[in-house]
Amino acid sequence: MSETVTEGPSGLQIHPMDQFVVKPLFGGEHINFYTPTNVTLWMALAVLCVIALLVLGTRGRAIVPSRVQSVAELLYGFVYKMVEDVAGKDGLKFFPYIMTLFVFILFANFLGLIPMSFATTSHVAVTAVMAMAVFIVVTIVGIVKNGFGFLELFWIKAAPLALRPMLALIEVISYFVRPVSHSIRLAGNMMAGHAVIKVFAGFAGVLGLGAVAPILAITAVYALEMLVSFIQAYVFAILTCVYLKDALHPSH
């Protein structure tokens, strides 16, 4: 990772965006689609954490659960209730997909808070793939289940007839903008928080023993980022449930 703080002719220089640079794991400068990078490493670690929690941690299925099994069961119940409440009973068949999304994003966010790690969910390239997958799945489900009835999603029957064509155009545009907002919301929030922490860390490194205020700021922002990491995983998952509800019941 590049240095965050440098002192040159122009004085103090802080580079909070250096932490988001994608780099090959084994050296070199060129990155191809098959090149293992720091993104690859930390995404793989997030997948391993998901497997450790949901597969290895619950394999015993003990009546008196271990701590890991308790955490897995809490997350399971939390996401199950969310899917049932938002998408309805019909949406429960998609629960494994939404659960996987939620837990993967949660671990990716938390792993990104480890010093010297890489926040994979701060890259739109990562979040856009997940958002596009949700968009495609939801659209296919809506068309397969409802046929032409899926178009009722864009036709606002409660509005006056004269306004319906204009509202339909707005609804179509907003529908196709969904994956953009879905991905940028997660990536933007994660990138902003990490950049702020890096800025305060740069000031702390320069001030040395007098860096009480920056260190307190880092502690406060870090605690906030832990909360944001959970909230952003929740927001991504609940928006997926909302989109799924629209696909399953377009006339509602």
Secondary structure, 3 states (H helix, E strand, C coil): CCCCEEEECCEEEECHHHHHCCCECCCCCCCCCCCCEHHHHHHHHHHHHHHHHHHHCCCCCCCCCCHHHHHHHHHHHHHHHHHHHHHCHHHHHHHHHHHHHHHHHHHHHHHCCCCCCCCHHHCHHHHHHHHHHHHHHHHHHHHHHHHHHHHHHCCCCCCCHHHHHHHHHHHHHHHHHHHHHHHHHHHHHHHHHHHHHHHHHHHHHHHHHHCHHHHHHHHHHHHHHHHHHHHHHHHHHHHHHHHHHHHHCCCC
